Amino acid sequence: MKIAVIGGTGLIGSQVVKNLAAAGHEAVPHSKSTGVDVISGQGLDEAVAGADVVVNLTNSPTFDEASPAFFQTSMDNLLAAARKGGVGHVVILSIVGTDQVPELDYYRAKTLQENLLAAGAIPYSIVRATQFMDFIDAVLSWTADADTVRLPATPIQPIASKDVAAAVAEVAAGAPLNGIRNIAGPEIFTLDELGRITLSHKGDHRTVVTDPSAGMFAVVKGDVLTDKDAHLAPTRYTDWLS
Ligand SMILES: NC(=O)c1ccc[n+]([C@@H]2O[C@H](COP(=O)([O-])OP(=O)(O)OC[C@H]3O[C@@H](n4cnc5c(N)ncnc54)[C@H](OP(=O)(O)O)[C@@H]3O)[C@@H](O)[C@H]2O)c1
């Protein structure tokens, strides 16, 4: 199949392109740096024309109140281009439980992205992942100072980006779900515990202080899959750290 991967130069997108190519598909990466802009629409019609599937792995430059406008405009432009180009399946990557956290601009933005896709005329799939292991360092940096890192005890089930990419590629190559597939890593930690494991692995002697009000995850009840039958990805956090 011909598969256009928008955001195909990013953390997940670049790995999705590799997985799809290894499975024998013609996977073409597009992004701002290749001249395709989902906000201005530049190059988008050409990028998706003739593709059987479009995978959208772009991300907003910020996670703040500007993020809903990014996902609104990018999805409006992408879906219009996909309709024009006769695309038969559009895939996006969202966040487990995104609709449960309307307090966060970014989660509201991702819910908006999901709703725009589901309301459109094109068959679709939504893959929802828990937090990427690759993102944990950034989470720790938000509430760190020279001596401490403050983190809430929010349950987190981190997933390796390579496992996310494998799941997205599998969904992209399959029939449209017209629904959601949830994916997560194999273990549940609390975020403060995850912080201690991460700092200890790096030989970083700062102390993790459990603080229910610290950072973005203070308002997230749990970034975990509760469905006992859910498919869990194989990579464990300490193996990933190593
Ligand atoms: N972080 C998490 O834990 C998590 C969890 C669940 C889901 N997700 C979702 O996963 C998706 C992919 O995330 P990621 O970490 O792979 O993102 P990333 O590494 O930041 O990559 C973002 C990609 O989007 C492209 N892009 C940004 N603005 C663009 C624009 N205006 N026009 C065209 N391309 C543009 C970038 O292209 P250039 O490099 O050329 O600028 C890059 O290819 C996101 O939608 C995110 O919401 C993340």
The ligand as a MOL file (V3000), in Angstrom:
LIG
                    3D

  0  0  0     0  0            999 V3000
M  V30 BEGIN CTAB
M  V30 COUNTS 48 52 0 0 0
M  V30 BEGIN ATOM
M  V30 1 N 4.4520 12.0920 24.3780 0
M  V30 2 C 3.6270 11.1120 24.6880 0
M  V30 3 O 3.8410 10.4350 25.6880 0
M  V30 4 C 2.4300 10.8240 23.8080 0
M  V30 5 C 1.5110 9.8840 24.2260 0
M  V30 6 C 0.4460 9.5580 23.3820 0
M  V30 7 C 0.3410 10.1900 22.1310 0
M  V30 8 N 1.2540 11.1250 21.7360 0 CHG=1
M  V30 9 C 1.0970 11.7290 20.3810 0
M  V30 10 O 2.0720 11.2080 19.5020 0
M  V30 11 C 2.1470 12.0620 18.3490 0
M  V30 12 C 3.5790 12.0750 17.8090 0
M  V30 13 O 4.4490 12.5560 18.8140 0
M  V30 14 P 6.0350 12.6160 18.6190 0
M  V30 15 O 6.6280 12.6170 19.9840 0
M  V30 16 O 6.4830 11.5900 17.6270 0 CHG=-1
M  V30 17 O 6.2090 14.0630 17.9630 0
M  V30 18 P 7.5660 14.7900 17.5280 0
M  V30 19 O 8.7580 13.9080 17.6900 0
M  V30 20 O 7.5600 16.1410 18.1740 0
M  V30 21 O 7.3700 14.9840 15.9460 0
M  V30 22 C 6.4130 15.8680 15.4820 0
M  V30 23 C 6.3590 15.7770 13.9660 0
M  V30 24 O 5.3810 16.7090 13.5220 0
M  V30 25 C 5.9410 17.4890 12.4740 0
M  V30 26 N 5.2860 18.7880 12.4530 0
M  V30 27 C 5.1490 19.6930 13.4630 0
M  V30 28 N 4.4780 20.7770 13.0350 0
M  V30 29 C 4.1730 20.5370 11.7320 0
M  V30 30 C 3.4860 21.2710 10.7420 0
M  V30 31 N 2.9550 22.4880 10.9760 0
M  V30 32 N 3.3530 20.7380 9.5090 0
M  V30 33 C 3.8800 19.4980 9.2260 0
M  V30 34 N 4.5500 18.7660 10.1200 0
M  V30 35 C 4.6860 19.2820 11.3580 0
M  V30 36 C 7.4120 17.5570 12.7830 0
M  V30 37 O 8.1030 17.8940 11.6020 0
M  V30 38 P 9.4750 18.7340 11.5630 0
M  V30 39 O 10.4490 17.9140 12.3640 0
M  V30 40 O 9.8110 18.8010 10.1240 0
M  V30 41 O 9.1630 20.0480 12.2020 0
M  V30 42 C 7.6680 16.1160 13.2480 0
M  V30 43 O 7.8130 15.2680 12.1300 0
M  V30 44 C 1.6020 13.4210 18.8060 0
M  V30 45 O 0.4150 13.7210 18.1030 0
M  V30 46 C 1.2960 13.2350 20.2960 0
M  V30 47 O 0.1230 13.8900 20.7000 0
M  V30 48 C 2.2850 11.4410 22.5460 0
M  V30 END ATOM
M  V30 BEGIN BOND
M  V30 1 1 1 2
M  V30 2 2 2 3
M  V30 3 1 2 4
M  V30 4 1 4 5
M  V30 5 2 4 48
M  V30 6 2 5 6
M  V30 7 1 6 7
M  V30 8 2 7 8
M  V30 9 1 8 9
M  V30 10 1 8 48
M  V30 11 1 9 10
M  V30 12 1 9 46
M  V30 13 1 10 11
M  V30 14 1 11 12
M  V30 15 1 11 44
M  V30 16 1 12 13
M  V30 17 1 13 14
M  V30 18 2 14 15
M  V30 19 1 14 16
M  V30 20 1 14 17
M  V30 21 1 17 18
M  V30 22 2 18 19
M  V30 23 1 18 20
M  V30 24 1 18 21
M  V30 25 1 21 22
M  V30 26 1 22 23
M  V30 27 1 23 24
M  V30 28 1 23 42
M  V30 29 1 24 25
M  V30 30 1 25 26
M  V30 31 1 25 36
M  V30 32 1 26 27
M  V30 33 1 26 35
M  V30 34 2 27 28
M  V30 35 1 28 29
M  V30 36 1 29 30
M  V30 37 2 29 35
M  V30 38 1 30 31
M  V30 39 2 30 32
M  V30 40 1 32 33
M  V30 41 2 33 34
M  V30 42 1 34 35
M  V30 43 1 36 37
M  V30 44 1 36 42
M  V30 45 1 37 38
M  V30 46 2 38 39
M  V30 47 1 38 40
M  V30 48 1 38 41
M  V30 49 1 42 43
M  V30 50 1 44 45
M  V30 51 1 44 46
M  V30 52 1 46 47
M  V30 END BOND
M  V30 END CTAB
M  END
